[in-house]
Each structure stands twice: as structure tokens, then as C-alpha cells.
């Protein structure tokens, strides 16, 4: 058991330098700090849910009292007035409670810390095994922070209430703490490979609560996207949904399994093929819930003890030989690596985080190479014209999302039951949890399903533009409530209807228990192909 694989050096108790002032030692009293580990894909939903407030948000859904919120992150400091909470690996939200939690009364000063140093298995294995991870310790003084200052309501998300003060660039204080609450992109049973593979005995130590469906997508490098558009007779360089190319699920499976290794293996119905360029894979480490999603959806891996097809394994050790940021005792295959320029020679690169997969796709785009991988459906590309390969090309996320079997990665398509590359995510609580930590876990398990927060994190792709540079307003990704017979809306759904009621038409929890290995079940029979 690698109990120290994410632990950082303890830092001394020193004052917080922020605008010349010093922060008092300790943000909250012992027992008033709660620690959340696991999925980075759920970070925005978690942070937005905790910060909900203002008009249209019932008091029962508002965790923090207005004008009492302070935020501390390790995200790079971008300057006064410029917040960076979405890029943090450690985020602590400190506020006075608007609703009682356990024995903590309204008005009690509390802290919620989300660590985002690894994947969903950190929200599964570690709570079950009661092993510590590195967290900001809100009972000690913050260290090394720079003052962003106050941020207005809706700075990050439409229903986020004002932040009195944000501090970025914090380096600690770091402590080794067993997480109270774990979150994961899938149910515990599928985290069954690697050094932290979960056993049936450990699964029994978890109370697992369904949250909502997280959308995933297949991303490709710009040269591959343009080549697919040309092969399929679409308008090249037009990034609207109408001109989005598609691969079949079988073709994508063959790419992951290594049966298709060059463009020559991808053909049109008429028999034409892409250029025989090698196709690179930009994936995540095995402990990532995003990687689990591709393992299950395309390969049926992790769902059976025999007959499954294995995803291509990392080639870092035999290619570039470079795996930056690998914790002691871990493998590149399980943990993933921080992207390094030398990794461009690796046929299969495993990233430790979403940003590393995006970097992999971006660099292969600039090099004129074919590459593909998997990302959350809210990952944004940042250049409307694609990568030119020039050193001055703006942006760092040059990739595009593709359709699967003609179904496009939008929440509208999810709501209509057409696009089903999504997984039911969960909250995991240790069965021995008690007192206020248990009360907090129960409270947050309901809060993280909040529909207002789900609508807040729906993400448009403003760079999905036509040749005339008109954005496609229907290109919106995100997550939806798991459909139920009573809650599922009639089809077809429009984007406006999804925003009013973000409910999926299919489920992975027909029996009430999440099982992401089952074939998704459509509740409504009138599934309608989305039209743009």
C-alpha cells in the first residue's frame, strides 16, 4: 500500500503575506474542516455547489452565508482581481454556515477542502482503506498566498455568490489527512486494476451514493479532424456541429486496442482511406475516472474477468523515457505523467490530469500529426482557426471533439438519449464515518446533485464556428441528472429545455444502485436523433 504517494513536505506555520497583512494562525477550529478527495472532472460542480447563492437559490441549498466566503488555492496567481479557482490542485472554501450541519450551528465558521492531485481512485480507495492524502490544513495558517481580492457574484458561475477574498498561489500548510468524502466518476467496483485496486472487502467499507451523469468525449488533433472532414465530404475548417466528423464505436475501439495504428485503417463508406500517418494515443493513467470511462465504454475492460480487450499501454518507458511528476513507488501506467516536450515521441502517452492530455493533443496538432484521446465533455478548445504550426499560434488547447456513430457530444444529444458516452458518478463515504463528518458527507451528497449547479457548469464551445466565424450555439457539453421514469422529460429535448430541467434519458442505475458496466437503459421509447 502506497500510503505516502501524494504526500508533500510539511510547511512551517508562518503568516500569510497578502497585501501587507498577516493572516491569523488557523482558519477554522479543529473539527470544523472537511476534506473531499477524488475526481477532478467533478471539481467545477463541487465548487459551484458550495458557492451557490443569490436570487433563485433556495436558502436550503445555500451552504455559505453571504459576505463570509474566503477561498484559498494553490493555483497560479494571475494578479489582483483575477481569480483562478478552476486551475487549482488544492482549494479551501472558508465561510459561515447558512444551514446547520450535524452539531455545527448556523453561523459556524467551517472549511471545505477539495484535493485534485489525482484521479477518481483517490475518492474511492483512500476513503475505503482509510489512508491519508495531502490536503490544505485549514486548522493551520495558510502559507505563501497572494491576494486576489474580492470577486463579484457570478465571476465563475452564474449562481456563484460573491467571494469576499480569494488567495491564490498558496503552498500550504499541507497535512496528511484521511478524506471524509470521496467522489468518483464511476462506481467503486470498476477501480479494480493497479497498485490501488479496490477489493470486494474494501467496497463493503463504502456507502456509495449516485450523483449525476458526467459526459465524456473523444478528442482528436487538428490534422486528424480536418482529414476526417475531408474524408467524409464535410466542409473543411468549419467547426459547427453540422460539419463534425464521426467515427464508429468499433473504429474507436480498434484504435484503443491497437488494431488500427495509422490513418490507412480509417476508411469512408466508399472505401477511401486517410493518409497512412501514425496515430498517437493521449490517454490518462489507470487510476483516472476519465480513463475508466473509455476502458468501459469502448473496450468493456474492468467489467469482466475474461474476454475484455486491453487499452494500449503507455510507451513512455520505451519511447522518450520521460515521465515527469511521477510519485515515488508509482508507475506511469497507473498514475500518469505530466506532459513534457520529449513525450511527443511516445506512441501512447498517459497524462496525470486532463491538462496533460490536452497538452499532448495540442503538441501533436502543431506537429501536423494524428492523435486522439478522451476528455470530459466540458473541455474547451481555444482557437477557432485550428493549429497552424506557427510559433506564434495563440492558445494551448488545439483539438476538436468528434461524434460517435454519428451522435454528437452535446447535452442536448444526451437529453434525447442519443449520445450515451457518459458515466454515473458517485459520492463514497467510509461506513465508519460518524458525527459531523458523516453529517457533512450526507449534506454534500445531496448538494452535489443540485440542478442549478448542473446548469451552471454546462459549457459552450465559443470557438465552434462556421467559416464566417459565427459560433454554433447548440455546441454545449456537461452533465445531467440520471434519468428516472418519473423525472425523465419527453423527447425530443431542446437546449432551452435541458437548461430548465437537466435530465438524461438513460440510466446506469435502473435498480437504484449504480452499475456503469451495464448497457445504458433508455427510459423513453421515443428517442429522436438530434438535428442541428
C-alpha positions in Angstrom: 0.0 0.0 0.0 1.5 3.3 -1.1 0.3 5.4 1.8 2.6 8.4 1.0 2.5 8.6 -2.7 0.8 12.1 -2.7 2.2 13.5 0.5 4.1 16.8 0.3 6.6 18.2 2.7 5.1 19.8 5.8 5.5 23.6 5.8 6.0 25.8 8.8 3.4 27.9 10.4 4.1 31.4 9.1 1.9 34.4 8.4 0.1 34.8 5.1 1.5 37.6 3.1 -1.4 39.3 1.4 -1.5 43.0 0.7 1.0 43.6 3.6 -1.2 42.0 6.2 -0.8 38.8 8.2 -3.3 36.0 8.4 -4.1 34.7 11.9 -2.9 31.2 12.6 -5.6 28.7 11.7 -8.6 29.5 9.5 -11.1 27.3 11.4 -11.3 25.4 14.7 -10.3 21.7 14.8 -13.3 19.6 13.8 -14.7 22.3 11.5 -12.7 21.3 8.5 -14.0 18.8 5.9 -11.8 17.1 3.3 -13.0 15.9 -0.2 -10.8 13.7 -2.4 -11.1 12.2 -5.9 -12.4 13.1 -9.4 -11.0 16.3 -10.9 -13.8 16.1 -13.5 -16.3 16.9 -10.8 -14.3 19.9 -9.4 -16.4 22.6 -11.0 -19.7 21.0 -9.9 -18.4 20.7 -6.3 -17.0 24.3 -6.0 -20.0 25.8 -7.7 -22.4 23.9 -5.4 -20.6 25.0 -2.3 -20.7 28.7 -3.5 -24.3 28.7 -4.6 -26.4 31.7 -3.5 -28.3 34.7 -4.6 -31.6 35.1 -6.5 -33.3 31.8 -7.4 -31.3 29.7 -5.0 -33.4 28.5 -2.0 -31.8 29.1 1.4 -31.7 25.3 2.0 -29.3 25.0 -1.0 -27.0 27.8 0.1 -24.1 26.4 2.2 -22.4 29.7 2.9 -23.8 32.9 4.4 -23.4 35.9 2.1 -20.3 38.1 2.6 -18.5 35.4 4.6 -16.6 33.5 1.9 -12.8 33.3 1.6 -11.1 31.0 -0.8 -7.5 29.7 -0.7 -5.9 27.8 -3.7 -2.6 26.6 -5.0 -3.5 27.8 -8.5 -1.0 30.2 -10.1 -1.6 33.8 -9.0 -2.6 35.8 -12.1 -2.9 39.2 -10.5 -5.2 41.3 -8.3 -8.8 40.9 -9.3 -8.1 37.8 -11.5 -9.3 34.6 -9.8 -8.1 31.1 -10.8 -10.1 28.6 -8.7 -10.7 26.3 -11.7 -7.0 25.6 -12.1 -6.2 24.5 -8.6 -5.0 21.2 -7.2 -5.9 22.3 -3.7 -8.9 24.5 -2.9 -10.2 25.5 0.5 -13.5 27.4 0.8 -14.0 29.0 4.2 -17.3 30.5 5.3 -20.0 30.7 7.9 -22.7 28.1 7.6 -26.1 29.1 6.2 -27.5 25.8 7.2 -26.6 23.6 10.3 -24.5 20.5 9.6 -24.6 18.0 12.4 -23.9 19.8 15.7 -22.4 22.8 13.8 -25.0 25.6 14.1 -25.8 28.2 11.5 -23.1 30.9 11.6 -20.3 28.4 12.5 -17.1 29.1 10.6 -16.1 26.0 8.6 -13.8 25.0 5.8 -14.3 22.6 2.8 -11.1 21.5 1.1 -11.0 19.6 -2.3 -7.8 18.0 -3.3 -7.3 17.4 -7.0 -3.9 15.8 -7.2 -5.1 12.6 -8.8 -8.0 10.8 -10.3 -11.2 9.2 -9.1 -9.5 6.4 -7.3 -8.4 8.9 -4.7 -12.1 9.3 -3.9 -12.6 5.5 -3.8 -9.6 3.5 -2.5 -8.4 6.1 0.1 -11.7 6.6 2.0 -12.3 2.8 1.9 -8.8 1.9 3.2 -8.7 4.9 5.5 -5.4 6.1 4.1 -4.2 9.7 4.1 -3.7 12.1 1.2 -2.2 15.6 1.1 -4.6 18.4 1.9 -4.5 22.0 2.8 -4.9 22.1 6.6 -7.4 24.8 7.4 -6.8 24.5 11.1 -3.3 25.9 10.5 -2.1 29.2 8.9 -2.1 29.5 5.1 1.4 29.9 3.6 2.8 31.7 0.6 -0.5 33.1 -0.7 -1.0 36.1 -2.9 -4.2 38.2 -2.5 -6.5 38.3 -5.5 -9.1 40.3 -3.5 -12.8 40.2 -3.7 -14.6 38.6 -6.6 -18.2 39.5 -7.7 -21.1 37.2 -7.8 -21.2 35.1 -11.0 -17.5 35.7 -11.6 -17.0 31.9 -12.1 -20.6 30.5 -12.5 -24.0 32.2 -12.9 -25.3 31.3 -9.4 -22.0 31.7 -7.5 -22.3 34.2 -4.8 -19.7 36.9 -4.2 -16.3 35.9 -2.7 -15.1 38.3 -0.1 -11.4 37.4 -0.7 -9.5 34.9 -2.8 -5.9 34.0 -2.2 -4.0 32.1 -4.9 -0.5 30.6 -5.1 -0.8 29.2 -1.6 1.8 26.5 -0.9 0.2 25.2 2.3 0.0 24.4 5.1 -0.1 20.8 3.9 -1.1 17.9 6.1 -1.6 14.2 5.7 -5.3 13.7 6.2 -7.8 10.8 5.6 -10.5 12.1 3.3 -14.0 12.5 4.8 -15.8 12.5 1.5 -14.7 10.8 -1.8 -16.1 11.5 -5.2 -15.5 9.4 -8.4 -16.6 9.3 -12.0 -17.7 5.7 -11.6 -18.8 3.2 -9.0 -16.1 1.6 -6.8 -16.2 -1.9 -8.4 -14.5 -0.7 -11.7 -11.4 0.6 -10.0 -10.0 -2.9 -10.0 -6.5 -2.6 -11.5 -3.2 -1.1 -10.5 -1.4 -0.6 -7.2 -4.6 0.8 -5.5 -7.0 -1.8 -6.9 -10.0 -2.0 -4.7 -11.1 -5.3 -3.3 -14.6 -6.6 -2.5 -13.8 -6.3 1.2 -12.9 -2.6 0.7 -16.0 -1.9 -1.4 -18.1 -3.1 1.6 -16.5 -0.4 3.7 -18.1 2.3 1.5 -21.5 3.8 1.3 -21.9 4.9 -2.3 -24.5 7.4 -3.4 -25.3 8.2 -7.0 -24.8 11.8 -8.0 -25.3 12.6 -11.7 -24.0 11.7 -15.2 -20.7 13.1 -16.3 -20.3 13.4 -20.1 -17.1 12.3 -21.8 -15.9 12.8 -25.4 -13.4 11.6 -27.9 -10.9 14.4 -28.9 -8.6 14.4 -31.9 -5.7 16.5 -33.1 -6.4 19.2 -35.6 -4.8 17.4 -38.6 -6.8 14.3 -37.9 -10.1 16.3 -37.5 -9.5 18.1 -40.8 -8.6 14.9 -42.6 -11.8 13.2 -41.3 -13.9 16.2 -42.5 -12.3 15.8 -46.0 -12.8 12.0 -46.0 -16.5 12.4 -45.1 -17.2 15.1 -47.6 -17.8 17.8 -44.9 -16.9 21.4 -45.1 -13.2 21.5 -44.0 -12.3 24.2 -41.4 -15.9 24.6 -40.4 -16.3 23.7 -36.8 -20.0 23.7 -36.4 -21.9 20.6 -35.4 -23.2 20.2 -38.9 -19.7 19.6 -40.1 -18.4 17.5 -37.2 -16.9 14.2 -38.5 -17.7 10.9 -36.9 -16.0 7.6 -36.2 -17.9 4.4 -35.4 -17.7 2.9 -31.9 -16.0 -0.1 -33.5 -13.3 2.1 -35.2 -12.6 3.9 -31.9 -12.3 0.5 -30.1 -9.9 -0.7 -32.7 -7.8 2.5 -32.2 -7.7 1.9 -28.4 -6.8 -1.7 -28.8 -4.1 -1.1 -31.4 -5.8 -2.9 -34.3 -5.8 0.5 -36.2 -2.5 2.2 -35.8 -2.4 4.5 -38.9 -4.8 6.6 -40.9 -4.9 3.9 -43.5 -7.1 1.9 -41.2 -9.8 4.5 -41.3 -11.9 4.4 -44.4 -15.1 6.0 -45.7 -18.2 4.0 -46.8 -16.9 4.4 -50.3 -13.5 2.8 -49.4 -11.3 5.9 -49.4 -8.8 6.0 -46.6 -6.9 8.6 -44.7 -3.2 9.1 -45.2 -1.1 6.3 -43.6 0.2 8.6 -40.8 0.8 7.0 -37.4 -2.0 7.8 -34.8 -0.8 8.7 -31.3 -2.9 8.0 -28.2 -3.2 10.7 -25.5 -4.8 8.9 -22.5 -4.9 9.1 -18.7 -3.4 6.9 -16.1 -5.3 3.8 -15.0 -6.4 5.4 -11.7 -8.3 8.2 -13.6 -12.1 8.0 -13.8 -11.8 9.5 -17.3 -9.6 6.6 -18.4 -12.0 4.2 -16.7 -14.8 5.7 -18.9 -13.0 4.8 -22.1 -12.0 1.4 -20.8 -15.6 0.5 -20.1 -17.4 2.2 -22.9 -15.2 1.1 -25.8 -13.4 -2.0 -24.5 -15.6 -3.5 -21.8 -12.5 -3.7 -19.8 -12.8 -3.8 -15.9 -16.3 -5.2 -16.3 -15.4 -8.9 -16.8 -12.5 -11.2 -15.7 -12.2 -12.7 -19.2 -12.7 -11.7 -22.8 -12.1 -7.9 -22.4 -9.9 -6.0 -24.7 -7.0 -4.1 -23.2 -6.3 -0.5 -23.9 -2.9 0.3 -25.5 -0.3 0.6 -22.7 1.9 3.6 -22.1 5.2 3.7 -24.1 6.9 6.4 -22.1 9.5 3.9 -20.7 10.4 2.7 -24.2 9.9 5.9 -26.2 11.0 9.2 -24.7 11.8 7.6 -21.4 10.5 10.7 -19.7 7.7 10.7 -17.1 7.7 14.0 -15.3 6.0 14.3 -11.9 5.7 10.6 -11.1 5.3 10.0 -7.4 7.7 7.6 -5.7 6.6 4.0 -6.0 4.0 4.7 -8.7 4.1 3.6 -12.4 3.4 5.8 -15.4 0.7 3.4 -16.5 -1.2 3.7 -13.2 -0.6 7.3 -12.2 0.2 9.1 -15.5 2.8 11.7 -16.2 3.0 15.5 -16.5 3.4 16.3 -20.2 6.9 17.1 -21.3 8.1 18.1 -24.8 10.1 14.9 -25.1 6.9 12.9 -24.9 6.0 13.7 -28.4 7.8 10.5 -29.5 5.7 8.3 -27.3 3.1 6.4 -29.3 1.0 6.2 -26.1 1.2 8.9 -23.5 -0.6 8.6 -20.2 -1.4 12.0 -18.6 -1.8 12.5 -14.9 -4.5 15.1 -15.4 -6.8 16.4 -18.1 -4.4 19.3 -18.9 -1.7 16.8 -19.8 -4.0 15.1 -22.3 -4.9 18.5 -23.8 -1.1 19.3 -24.0 -0.5 16.0 -25.8 -3.2 16.7 -28.4 -2.1 20.3 -28.8 1.6 19.5 -29.4 0.7 16.7 -31.9 -1.6 19.2 -33.6 1.2 21.7 -34.0 3.5 19.0 -35.3 0.9 18.1 -38.0 0.4 14.6 -36.6 -2.7 12.4 -36.0 -3.6 11.9 -32.3 -6.7 11.0 -30.3 -7.7 10.6 -26.7 -10.6 11.0 -24.2 -11.6 14.1 -22.2 -14.5 15.4 -20.2 -17.3 16.8 -22.3 -16.7 20.3 -20.8 -13.1 20.5 -22.1 -12.8 23.6 -24.3 -10.7 24.1 -27.4 -9.4 27.6 -27.7 -8.6 28.6 -31.3 -11.4 29.0 -33.9 -8.9 28.5 -36.8 -7.0 25.4 -35.7 -3.3 25.0 -35.2 -1.2 26.4 -37.9 2.0 25.1 -36.5 3.4 28.6 -36.3 5.3 29.5 -33.1 3.0 32.5 -32.6 -0.2 30.5 -32.9 -2.4 31.5 -29.9 -3.9 29.2 -27.4 -2.8 25.9 -25.9 -5.8 23.6 -26.5 -5.8 22.8 -30.2 -8.1 19.8 -30.5 -11.7 19.1 -31.6 -14.4 16.7 -30.3 -15.9 14.2 -32.7 -19.2 12.3 -33.0 -19.5 8.6 -32.2 -21.7 6.6 -34.6 -23.0 10.0 -35.8 -24.1 11.1 -32.3 -22.5 14.4 -31.2 -21.2 15.2 -27.7 -23.7 17.7 -26.6 -26.1 17.8 -23.6 -29.0 18.1 -26.0 -28.0 14.7 -27.5 -27.6 13.2 -24.0 -31.1 14.5 -23.0 -32.5 12.9 -26.1 -30.8 9.5 -25.4 -28.6 9.6 -28.5 -25.2 10.3 -27.0 -24.5 7.9 -24.2 -20.8 8.2 -23.6 -21.4 9.2 -20.1 -20.9 7.6 -16.7 -22.8 7.8 -13.4 -20.6 9.4 -10.8 -20.8 8.8 -7.1 -20.0 10.0 -3.6 -18.2 7.5 -1.4 -18.3 7.6 2.4 -16.5 5.2 4.7 -19.0 3.1 6.6 -17.3 4.0 9.9 -17.7 7.7 9.4 -19.6 9.3 12.3 -20.5 12.7 13.9 -20.1 15.9 11.9 -18.0 14.3 9.1 -20.9 11.9 8.4 -23.4 14.8 8.6 -21.3 16.8 6.1 -21.0 13.8 3.8 -24.7 13.3 3.8 -25.4 17.0 3.2 -22.8 17.2 0.4 -24.1 14.1 -1.3 -27.4 15.9 -1.8 -25.9 19.3 -2.6 -23.6 17.9 -5.4 -26.8 16.7 -7.3 -28.1 20.3 -7.3 -29.7 21.1 -10.7 -28.8 24.7 -10.5 -25.1 23.8 -10.2 -25.5 21.3 -13.1 -26.9 24.1 -15.4 -24.2 26.4 -14.2 -21.4 24.1 -15.4 -22.9 23.5 -18.9 -20.1 24.6 -21.1 -20.5 26.2 -24.6 -17.8 25.9 -27.2 -17.5 29.5 -28.4 -14.8 28.5 -30.9 -17.1 26.0 -32.7 -17.6 28.5 -35.5 -18.6 28.4 -39.1 -16.3 29.6 -41.9 -18.0 33.0 -41.4 -16.9 32.9 -37.7 -20.4 32.5 -36.4 -20.5 30.4 -33.2 -22.7 27.3 -33.1 -24.9 28.0 -30.0 -26.0 24.3 -29.8 -22.5 23.0 -29.0 -22.9 22.7 -25.2 -21.5 19.9 -23.1 -21.7 19.0 -19.5 -23.6 16.7 -17.1 -27.2 15.7 -16.5 -29.3 14.1 -13.8 -29.5 10.4 -14.2 -32.9 9.8 -15.9 -35.7 8.2 -13.9 -39.2 7.0 -15.1 -40.8 9.9 -13.2 -38.3 12.6 -13.9 -37.3 11.9 -17.5 -38.7 14.5 -19.8 -40.4 13.8 -23.1 -38.3 13.8 -26.2 -37.1 15.5 -28.3 -35.5 18.0 -25.9 -34.2 21.4 -27.0 -31.2 23.1 -25.4 -33.6 25.5 -23.6 -35.5 22.6 -22.1 -32.3 21.0 -21.0 -31.3 24.2 -19.2 -34.7 24.3 -17.5 -34.5 20.6 -16.5 -31.1 18.9 -17.0 -32.3 15.3 -17.1 -30.8 12.4 -19.0 -33.0 10.0 -21.0 -30.9 6.9 -20.0 -29.6 5.5 -16.7 -26.8 3.2 -15.3 -28.8 2.8 -12.1 -32.1 1.2 -13.1 -32.1 -0.8 -9.9 -31.2 2.2 -7.8 -27.6 1.1 -7.5 -25.0 2.5 -9.9 -23.5 -0.1 -12.3 -21.5 1.6 -15.0 -20.8 -1.8 -16.6 -24.4 -2.3 -17.7 -25.5 -1.2 -21.1 -27.3 2.2 -20.5 -31.0 1.8 -20.3 -33.3 4.2 -22.1 -36.4 5.0 -20.2 -38.4 6.7 -23.0 -39.0 4.9 -26.3 -39.3 8.0 -28.4 -35.6 8.7 -28.8 -35.1 11.2 -31.5 -31.9 11.9 -33.5 -30.6 15.3 -32.7 -30.7 17.8 -35.6 -28.6 20.9 -35.9 
